[in-house]
């Protein structure tokens, strides 16, 4: 069930995976903050995965403020889009500001900024 309270930058949320036929979910880290248009209704996010890829950012236990997966976790800074608050299934935890900034900066690099 989705929280009625807006999610914040660094929160990790579970949301339906785009482009999947079956109802599959994936975790995303919220990169946007309250200055994002429609904050509380939509969030700019980057995907998290358990698969290591050459360009992925490894997340260690120290990168989590609270929550987190039981195994390895990686951020995919090339896998970004906007998700709707109403479609979020639940929260997984929250990353540190340092880890979130690292993901956001790498995302900006992929966007040529």
C-alpha positions as CSV (number, residue, x, y, z in Angstrom):
1,X,0.0,0.0,0.0
2,X,1.3,3.4,-1.0
3,X,2.1,5.9,1.8
4,X,-0.1,9.1,1.7
5,X,3.0,11.0,2.7
6,X,5.3,12.1,-0.1
7,X,8.6,10.2,-0.5
8,X,11.8,12.1,-0.3
9,X,15.1,12.2,-2.1
10,X,17.1,9.1,-1.3
11,X,14.1,6.9,-0.4
12,X,14.1,3.5,-2.0
13,X,10.6,2.4,-3.2
14,X,9.1,-0.6,-4.9
15,X,7.2,0.1,-8.1
16,X,6.0,-1.9,-11.1
17,X,8.8,-2.5,-13.6
18,X,8.1,-0.8,-16.9
19,X,8.2,-2.8,-20.1
20,X,7.4,-6.1,-18.4
21,X,4.4,-8.3,-19.4
22,X,3.8,-9.9,-16.0
23,X,3.3,-7.9,-12.8
24,X,6.9,-7.6,-11.8
25,X,8.3,-5.0,-9.5
26,X,11.7,-3.4,-9.0
27,X,13.3,-1.0,-6.6
28,X,14.1,2.6,-7.4
29,X,15.9,5.3,-5.6
30,X,14.2,8.7,-5.6
31,X,16.6,11.3,-7.1
32,X,14.2,14.3,-7.2
33,X,13.3,16.5,-4.2
34,X,10.5,18.9,-3.4
35,X,11.6,21.3,-6.2
36,X,10.6,18.6,-8.8
37,X,7.3,19.5,-10.5
38,X,4.4,17.5,-9.0
39,X,6.5,16.4,-6.0
40,X,4.4,14.0,-4.0
41,X,2.6,12.8,-7.2
42,X,5.6,11.9,-9.3
43,X,9.3,11.3,-8.7
44,X,12.4,11.1,-10.9
45,X,14.1,7.8,-10.0
46,X,17.0,5.5,-10.9
47,X,16.6,1.7,-10.9
48,X,18.3,-0.6,-8.4
49,X,19.2,-4.2,-9.2
50,X,21.0,-7.1,-7.7
51,X,22.9,-7.7,-11.0
52,X,26.4,-6.3,-11.2
53,X,27.1,-4.5,-14.5
54,X,30.3,-2.6,-15.5
55,X,28.6,0.8,-15.3
56,X,26.6,0.1,-12.2
57,X,27.2,1.8,-8.8
58,X,27.7,-0.8,-6.0
59,X,25.8,0.0,-2.9
60,X,27.4,-1.2,0.4
61,X,25.8,-1.4,3.8
62,X,27.3,2.0,4.6
63,X,25.3,3.5,1.7
64,X,22.0,2.8,3.5
65,X,20.6,5.1,6.2
66,X,18.1,2.3,7.0
67,X,16.5,-0.7,5.3
68,X,18.3,-2.3,2.3
69,X,18.4,-5.6,0.6
70,X,19.7,-8.9,2.1
71,X,22.2,-9.3,-0.8
72,X,24.3,-7.2,-3.2
73,X,22.7,-4.0,-4.6
74,X,23.6,-1.8,-7.5
75,X,22.3,1.5,-8.9
76,X,21.8,1.7,-12.7
77,X,22.3,5.5,-13.4
78,X,21.3,5.0,-17.1
79,X,17.9,3.5,-16.1
80,X,16.0,6.7,-15.1
81,X,12.4,7.9,-15.5
82,X,9.5,9.3,-13.6
83,X,7.2,7.1,-11.5
84,X,3.8,7.9,-10.1
85,X,3.2,8.0,-6.3
86,X,0.0,6.1,-6.6
87,X,1.8,3.1,-8.3
88,X,4.4,2.7,-5.5
89,X,3.9,-0.6,-3.7
90,X,6.0,0.2,-0.6
91,X,9.3,1.6,0.7
92,X,12.4,-0.5,1.0
93,X,14.6,2.0,3.0
94,X,16.7,5.1,2.3
95,X,20.2,5.7,1.0
96,X,22.6,8.2,2.5
97,X,22.9,11.7,0.9
98,X,26.4,10.8,-0.3
99,X,25.2,7.6,-2.1
100,X,22.2,9.5,-3.6
101,X,24.4,12.3,-4.8
102,X,26.8,9.8,-6.4
103,X,24.0,8.2,-8.3
104,X,22.5,11.5,-9.4
105,X,25.9,12.8,-10.6
106,X,26.5,9.6,-12.6
107,X,23.0,9.9,-14.0
108,X,23.8,13.5,-15.1
109,X,27.0,12.2,-16.8
110,X,24.9,9.6,-18.8
111,X,22.6,12.5,-19.9
112,X,25.6,14.5,-21.1
113,X,25.4,17.2,-18.4
